[in-house]
């Protein structure tokens, strides 16, 4: 069982009345200084990415998602494939490889 399936199993098995959190840190293999944090909570999953405004200043890639300064929150109602999250992650990695500041 890999980390992704473990997180999914835990998230779907948790009782609704229990307040819990699961955090997974995902390093990029070709850029070890950049890590994305995945935090599963009761009503949503957060992806911690650094400062979202530095990465997507116009906000187009994350349109329709709940975005904080350093996190993107996904709920069951979000259709991930319909968002720009893949391009957002690729942009974050590219910026970090060039030495640009993406941190909060």
N, C-alpha and C positions, 0 to 999 in steps of 0.2 A: 504494500500500500504506500503510495507516495503522499507527499504533503498535501497536494490539492485534494485528493480524495479523502484524506483524513479530516481536513477542515470541513469538507462538505458533509461527511458522515456525522461529525460532531454538531454541526449547525442544524441538521435536520432531526437529530435525535434529542436535542435539548427540550425539556419541558417548557411550556409557554410561560409559566409563572416563575421561572428561575432567571435572575439577572446574571448573565455570564458574558464573558469575552474570550475569544480565541485570537491570538495574534500570530501571524506567520510573516517572517522576513524573507523576501525573495531577492537575492543578489542577481545582477545581470552578469552572465558568464564572461562576456568580453569587456566588461567595465566594472571591476570589483568595487570601485569606490561608490557606485550608485546602488542603492537598495530601495525596493518598494515594500512598504508594509501593508499587509492585509489584515484587517481587524474585523472579525465577525461579531456582531452584537445582536441583540434581540430582534430589532426591527429592520436592520440593514447591515450591509458589509461596506466597510470603508477601505479605500485604497489610498495610502499615504504616499505622496509623490514629491514633496517639497512645496514650493510656492506656485500654485496653479496659474496665477496671473503672469508670472515670469515666463512660463512655458506656453501659455495660450492667452496672450493679452487681449485678443478680440473676443474670446469666449466661444468661438464657433465650434471647436472640437468637443466641448463639454455641454453644448446646448441640450437642455432637457434633463440634465443631471443635477443633483444637489451638490454644490461645490462650496467647501470652506476654504480657508486660506491654504491649508496644506493637505486637504483630503477631498476625496470624491466619494460620495455615498451612493450605494446602489441598493435599491429596494426590489422586491419581487416584481413590481410593475414595470421596471426598466427593461427594455429590450436592448441588451448590450450590443448586439450586432448592428443596431440602427444608430449607434452613437459613434463618435470619433475617438473613442478611448484607445483603440489600437494605434492610430496615428499620434495621439497625445503621448503615449508611452514611447513610441519610436522617436518622437521629437525630443522628449526628455533625455533619452539615452544619447542621441546625437549631440545635443547641447552639452551634456556632461563630458562626452568624449572630446569636445572642442575646448573644454576647460571653462565653459560658461557657468555662471552661478545659477543654480536651480533651487537652492535651499531657501527655507522660510527665513 
